[in-house]
Amino acid sequence: MTPEEIKEYLGTMVEVEKECYLHERLLQTLKKRIASLGQPKKFTAPVKRKKPSGESLTLSTGFGGAMLGLVGGFVVGVISDITIDDGMTWGVIILGILGLVIGFISDASDDKKKEEQIQLEYDSAIQNYNQLVEADKIRTDKENKALVYLNHEYTTLQKSYNTLKDTRAKLYGMNIIFEKYRCFTAVSSLYEYFCAGRYTTLGEAYNQLELEARLDRISLQLNVVIAKLEQIKENQYTIYSAITDANTRLNSLIQSSSRIEAGVRNLQLQGEELNARVAGLQATSDLNLYINAMNNQELSYMRRWMTY
């Protein structure tokens, strides 16, 4: 291959690797989004509170009534002109019975108020619980509609990614590049060397790549490159540009998908009607248009290199 053909081939591999990177990031984003939707929350149903225990009829009623009888009877026996025998005793008995009756009435009234208060609290808790359950059902119903769309997008994107990986494998399988350097970071640096006119053979470019890697001028680990994107700009401009471009496209596609998802949530459709409407939206989505364009580009790569 001539130096120009090598440069062209390396440029193709940079583009293919960039699209693989973009597909992977999109799939990760969609997968997380799908996992976060349609999950109902768990609410604990309220339990009716029991009336506080420990209140004794003997204590509240008997003791109160007896004390009232004793005091009242004593007063009656002292200040009254007693006309019957044992007036003091009868006074205590009469007012004691009166105290018991009053105690019963008072306790019954208090018990009723407490029961009413407990019932009011329980009714309020049940109403709030039902409102939470209903609101969550509305939320999950809408999210399940959105999931129909997102799952459709994910399936389409996964098929596209599988095809793209197959194209990448076939292009690398031409054995133009040594196996060790068949990755996004390496082909980007090799392509940069050829574009700058620094080298005209792959052997020379491999040597320079190894030297710069040993001196830590460049990184061949993609996760490091992504984490230090701005720092690697000067020495690895090609992969910096490719990832920056892919990230811009990624954000645009995610925003577009989110807008469609929001619209699907409010569709008053179910079942087959919903599926048909979602299929129509998906067919004209930015993601689907991107995938179609990528598929056409892959075909042109295959026509160019598989007949070389």
C-alpha positions as CSV (number, residue, x, y, z in Angstrom):
1,M,0.0,0.0,0.0
2,T,1.1,3.5,-0.7
3,P,1.5,6.0,2.1
4,E,-1.7,7.8,0.9
5,E,-3.6,4.5,0.9
6,I,-2.3,3.7,4.4
7,K,-3.5,7.1,5.6
8,E,-6.9,6.6,4.0
9,Y,-7.3,3.2,5.6
10,L,-6.2,4.5,9.0
11,G,-8.7,7.4,8.6
12,T,-11.5,4.8,7.9
13,M,-10.6,2.9,11.1
14,V,-10.6,6.1,13.2
15,E,-14.1,6.8,11.9
16,V,-15.3,3.2,12.6
17,E,-13.8,3.2,16.1
18,K,-15.5,6.6,16.8
19,E,-18.9,5.2,15.7
20,C,-18.3,2.1,17.9
21,Y,-17.5,4.4,20.8
22,L,-20.7,6.5,20.2
23,H,-22.9,3.4,19.9
24,E,-21.5,2.0,23.2
25,R,-22.2,5.3,25.0
26,L,-25.7,5.5,23.6
27,L,-26.4,1.9,24.6
28,Q,-25.2,2.5,28.1
29,T,-27.3,5.7,28.4
30,L,-30.4,4.0,27.1
31,K,-29.9,0.9,29.3
32,K,-29.7,3.1,32.5
33,R,-32.7,5.1,31.4
34,I,-34.8,2.0,30.8
35,A,-33.8,0.4,34.1
36,S,-34.9,3.6,35.9
37,L,-38.5,3.6,34.5
38,G,-41.7,1.7,35.3
39,Q,-40.7,0.6,38.7
40,P,-43.6,1.0,41.2
41,K,-42.8,2.4,44.6
42,K,-43.7,0.4,47.8
43,F,-45.9,2.2,50.3
44,T,-46.8,0.8,53.7
45,A,-50.5,0.8,54.3
46,P,-51.5,2.6,57.5
47,V,-52.6,0.5,60.6
48,K,-55.4,1.8,62.8
49,R,-53.9,2.9,66.1
50,K,-55.2,1.2,69.2
51,K,-56.6,3.1,72.2
52,P,-53.8,3.5,74.8
53,S,-54.0,0.7,77.3
54,G,-53.5,1.0,81.1
55,E,-56.7,2.9,81.9
56,S,-58.6,0.9,84.5
57,L,-62.3,1.3,85.3
58,T,-61.5,0.7,88.9
59,L,-58.9,3.5,89.0
60,S,-60.7,6.1,86.9
61,T,-64.2,5.5,88.0
62,G,-64.3,3.6,91.3
63,F,-61.5,5.6,93.0
64,G,-62.9,8.9,91.8
65,G,-66.5,8.0,92.9
66,A,-65.4,6.7,96.3
67,M,-63.4,9.9,97.0
68,L,-66.4,12.0,96.0
69,G,-68.6,9.9,98.2
70,L,-66.4,10.2,101.2
71,V,-65.9,13.9,101.0
72,G,-69.5,14.6,100.1
73,G,-70.8,12.3,102.8
74,F,-68.6,13.8,105.5
75,V,-69.8,17.3,104.6
76,V,-73.4,16.3,104.6
77,G,-73.1,14.5,107.9
78,V,-71.5,17.4,109.6
79,I,-73.5,20.4,108.4
80,S,-76.9,18.8,107.9
81,D,-79.6,18.3,110.4
82,I,-79.6,14.5,110.2
83,T,-83.1,13.0,110.7
84,I,-82.2,9.4,110.1
85,D,-79.8,7.1,111.8
86,D,-76.3,6.7,110.5
87,G,-76.7,9.8,108.4
88,M,-73.0,10.0,107.7
89,T,-72.9,6.5,106.3
90,W,-75.9,7.1,104.0
91,G,-74.4,10.3,102.8
92,V,-71.2,8.6,101.8
93,I,-73.1,5.8,100.1
94,I,-75.4,8.1,98.2
95,L,-72.7,10.4,97.0
96,G,-70.3,7.5,96.3
97,I,-72.9,6.0,94.0
98,L,-73.4,9.4,92.4
99,G,-69.6,9.6,91.9
100,L,-69.5,6.2,90.3
101,V,-72.3,7.2,87.9
102,I,-70.5,10.5,87.0
103,G,-67.3,8.6,86.5
104,F,-68.9,6.1,84.2
105,I,-70.4,8.9,82.1
106,S,-67.1,10.8,82.1
107,D,-65.1,7.8,81.0
108,A,-67.6,6.9,78.3
109,S,-67.4,10.4,76.9
110,D,-63.6,10.3,77.0
111,D,-63.5,6.9,75.3
112,K,-65.8,8.1,72.6
113,K,-63.6,11.2,71.9
114,K,-60.5,9.0,71.8
115,E,-62.1,6.6,69.4
116,E,-63.2,9.4,67.2
117,Q,-59.8,10.9,67.2
118,I,-58.1,7.6,66.3
119,Q,-60.7,7.0,63.5
120,L,-60.0,10.6,62.1
121,E,-56.3,9.9,62.1
122,Y,-56.7,6.6,60.4
123,D,-59.1,8.0,57.8
124,S,-56.6,10.8,57.0
125,A,-53.7,8.3,56.7
126,I,-55.8,6.0,54.4
127,Q,-56.7,8.9,52.2
128,N,-53.1,10.0,51.9
129,Y,-52.0,6.4,51.2
130,N,-54.6,6.0,48.5
131,Q,-53.5,9.3,46.9
132,L,-49.8,8.2,46.9
133,V,-50.7,4.8,45.3
134,E,-52.9,6.4,42.6
135,A,-50.2,9.0,41.8
136,D,-47.6,6.3,41.5
137,K,-49.8,4.3,39.3
138,I,-50.3,7.2,36.9
139,R,-46.5,7.7,36.9
140,T,-45.7,4.1,36.1
141,D,-48.4,4.0,33.4
142,K,-46.8,6.9,31.7
143,E,-43.3,5.5,32.1
144,N,-44.4,2.1,30.7
145,K,-45.5,3.9,27.6
146,A,-42.1,5.6,27.3
147,L,-40.5,2.2,27.8
148,V,-42.2,1.0,24.6
149,Y,-40.4,3.7,22.7
150,L,-37.0,3.4,24.5
151,N,-36.9,-0.4,24.1
152,H,-37.6,0.0,20.4
153,E,-34.7,2.5,20.2
154,Y,-32.4,0.2,22.2
155,T,-33.2,-2.8,20.0
156,T,-32.5,-0.9,16.8
157,L,-29.3,0.6,18.2
158,Q,-28.1,-2.8,19.4
159,K,-28.6,-4.3,15.9
160,S,-26.7,-1.4,14.4
161,Y,-23.8,-1.9,16.9
162,N,-23.6,-5.6,16.1
163,T,-23.3,-4.8,12.4
164,L,-20.7,-2.1,13.1
165,K,-18.6,-4.4,15.1
166,D,-18.7,-7.0,12.3
167,T,-17.6,-4.3,9.9
168,R,-14.7,-3.3,12.2
169,A,-13.6,-6.9,12.5
170,K,-13.6,-7.4,8.8
171,L,-11.6,-4.3,8.1
172,Y,-9.0,-5.1,10.8
173,G,-9.0,-8.7,9.4
174,M,-7.3,-7.3,6.3
175,N,-4.1,-7.4,8.4
176,I,-3.0,-4.0,7.3
177,I,-2.3,-3.0,10.9
178,F,-0.4,-5.2,13.3
179,E,-2.9,-6.8,15.8
180,K,-1.4,-5.0,18.8
181,Y,-2.4,-1.6,17.4
182,R,-6.0,-2.4,16.4
183,C,-7.8,-0.1,18.8
184,F,-9.2,3.4,18.9
185,T,-6.2,5.1,20.7
186,A,-3.5,3.4,18.6
187,V,-5.1,3.9,15.1
188,S,-5.8,7.6,16.0
189,S,-2.1,8.3,16.8
190,L,-0.9,6.3,13.7
191,Y,-3.4,8.3,11.5
192,E,-2.1,11.5,13.1
193,Y,1.5,10.7,12.2
194,F,0.6,10.0,8.6
195,C,-1.6,13.2,8.3
196,A,1.3,15.3,9.7
197,G,3.7,13.7,7.1
198,R,6.0,12.5,9.9
199,Y,6.2,8.9,8.6
200,T,5.5,7.1,5.4
201,T,5.6,3.5,6.6
202,L,3.7,1.7,9.4
203,G,7.0,0.3,10.9
204,E,8.3,3.8,11.5
205,A,4.9,4.9,13.0
206,Y,4.8,1.8,15.3
207,N,8.3,2.7,16.7
208,Q,7.2,6.3,17.4
209,L,4.0,5.2,19.0
210,E,5.9,2.8,21.3
211,L,8.4,5.5,22.2
212,E,5.8,8.2,23.0
213,A,3.8,5.6,25.1
214,R,6.9,4.7,27.1
215,L,7.6,8.4,27.8
216,D,4.0,8.9,28.8
217,R,3.5,11.5,26.1
218,I,0.4,9.6,24.9
219,S,-1.9,7.1,26.5
220,L,-3.1,3.9,24.8
221,Q,-5.8,3.3,27.4
222,L,-9.1,4.6,26.3
223,N,-10.5,5.2,29.8
224,V,-7.5,7.3,30.6
225,V,-7.9,9.3,27.4
226,I,-11.6,9.9,28.2
227,A,-10.8,11.0,31.8
228,K,-8.1,13.4,30.7
229,L,-9.5,14.5,27.4
230,E,-8.4,18.2,27.6
231,Q,-4.9,17.2,28.9
232,I,-4.2,14.9,25.9
233,K,-5.4,17.4,23.3
234,E,-1.9,18.5,22.3
235,N,-0.3,15.1,21.9
236,Q,-3.3,13.1,20.8
237,Y,-5.3,15.6,18.9
238,T,-7.0,13.1,16.5
239,I,-8.6,11.0,19.2
240,Y,-9.4,14.2,21.1
241,S,-11.3,15.5,18.1
242,A,-13.0,12.2,17.5
243,I,-14.3,11.8,21.1
244,T,-15.3,15.4,21.3
245,D,-17.3,15.1,18.1
246,A,-18.9,11.8,19.3
247,N,-19.8,13.3,22.7
248,T,-21.5,16.3,20.9
249,R,-23.5,13.9,18.7
250,L,-24.3,11.8,21.8
251,N,-25.8,14.7,23.7
252,S,-27.8,15.8,20.7
253,L,-29.2,12.3,20.2
254,I,-30.1,11.9,23.9
255,Q,-31.9,15.2,23.9
256,S,-33.9,14.3,20.8
257,S,-34.8,10.9,22.3
258,S,-35.9,12.6,25.6
259,R,-38.2,15.0,23.7
260,I,-39.9,12.1,21.9
261,E,-40.1,10.1,25.2
262,A,-41.8,13.0,26.9
263,G,-44.4,13.1,24.1
264,V,-45.0,9.3,24.2
265,R,-45.8,9.5,28.0
266,N,-48.9,11.6,27.3
267,L,-50.3,9.5,24.4
268,Q,-53.8,8.3,25.1
269,L,-53.2,5.0,23.4
270,Q,-52.7,1.4,24.5
271,G,-51.7,-1.9,23.0
272,E,-51.3,-2.2,19.3
273,E,-52.2,1.4,18.7
274,L,-49.5,2.6,21.0
275,N,-46.9,0.2,19.3
276,A,-47.9,1.5,15.9
277,R,-47.6,5.2,16.9
278,V,-44.2,4.5,18.6
279,A,-42.9,2.7,15.5
280,G,-43.8,5.7,13.4
281,L,-42.0,8.1,15.8
282,Q,-39.0,5.9,15.9
283,A,-38.7,5.6,12.2
284,T,-38.3,9.4,11.9
285,S,-36.3,10.0,15.0
286,D,-32.8,11.5,14.9
287,L,-31.3,8.3,16.3
288,N,-32.8,6.3,13.4
289,L,-31.7,8.8,10.9
290,Y,-28.2,8.6,12.3
291,I,-28.2,4.8,12.2
292,N,-29.3,4.8,8.6
293,A,-26.6,7.2,7.6
294,M,-24.0,5.1,9.5
295,N,-25.2,2.0,7.7
296,N,-24.7,3.7,4.4
297,Q,-21.2,4.8,5.4
298,E,-20.3,1.2,6.5
299,L,-21.4,0.0,3.0
300,S,-19.1,2.5,1.4
301,Y,-16.2,1.3,3.6
302,M,-16.8,-2.3,2.7
303,R,-17.0,-1.5,-1.0
304,R,-13.7,0.4,-0.8
305,W,-11.6,-2.0,1.2
306,M,-13.1,-5.5,0.8
307,T,-12.2,-5.4,-2.9
308,Y,-8.7,-4.0,-2.3
